[in-house]
Amino acid sequence: MEIKTVSIIGLGALGILFGSHLSKKMGSENLRIIADVDRIKKYERNHVYCNGESCRFNYVTSEEQCEPADLIIFTV
């Protein structure tokens, strides 16, 4: 099975590291960061950085309808 879409739950040090790497390799449209609304607002307001580089992630809440991910990474 080929992994085409990835969802990450937990955007701490490891979540940012994996998210940054995967978004460069597979495109940010195929990577989703799952978080609650308040946390998403915080990420968008303060931005998320990996090694000084701003990350542009695709944020979704757990309530949003979307296609299932091929891989889910828990970094909590």
C-alpha positions in Angstrom: 0.0 0.0 0.0 1.3 3.4 -0.9 0.9 6.1 1.7 -0.6 9.2 0.1 -2.2 11.0 3.0 -0.9 11.5 6.6 -2.6 12.9 9.7 -0.6 14.0 12.8 -2.1 14.3 16.2 0.2 16.3 18.5 2.3 19.2 17.4 5.1 19.4 19.9 8.7 18.9 19.0 8.3 15.5 17.3 5.0 16.5 15.6 6.6 19.6 14.1 9.7 17.7 13.0 7.7 14.9 11.3 5.2 17.4 9.9 7.9 19.6 8.4 9.7 16.7 6.8 6.5 15.1 5.4 5.0 18.3 4.1 8.2 18.9 2.1 8.1 15.3 0.7 4.4 14.8 0.0 3.0 18.4 -0.1 1.1 20.1 2.7 -2.2 19.3 1.0 -1.6 15.6 1.8 -0.7 16.2 5.4 -3.3 17.1 8.1 -2.6 18.3 11.6 -5.6 17.4 13.8 -6.2 19.7 16.8 -9.0 21.5 18.6 -10.2 24.9 17.4 -8.5 26.9 20.2 -5.1 25.2 19.5 -5.5 25.8 15.7 -6.1 29.5 16.3 -3.0 29.6 18.5 -0.9 27.9 15.8 -2.2 30.3 13.1 -1.7 33.4 15.3 1.8 32.5 16.6 3.0 30.4 13.6 4.9 27.1 13.9 8.6 26.9 13.2 11.0 24.0 12.6 14.7 25.0 12.8 13.8 28.6 12.3 11.7 27.9 9.2 8.0 28.7 9.2 5.8 25.7 8.6 2.6 25.9 6.6 0.4 23.1 7.9 -3.2 22.1 6.9 -5.1 22.1 10.2 -8.3 20.3 10.8 -10.5 19.5 13.8 -11.6 16.0 14.7 -15.2 17.0 13.9 -14.4 17.9 10.3 -15.4 15.5 7.6 -12.5 14.3 5.4 -11.2 11.2 3.7 -9.4 8.7 6.0 -5.7 9.1 6.2 -3.4 6.3 5.0 -1.2 6.8 8.1 -1.9 8.5 11.4 1.0 9.5 13.6 0.4 10.2 17.3 3.1 12.5 18.8 1.6 13.3 22.1 
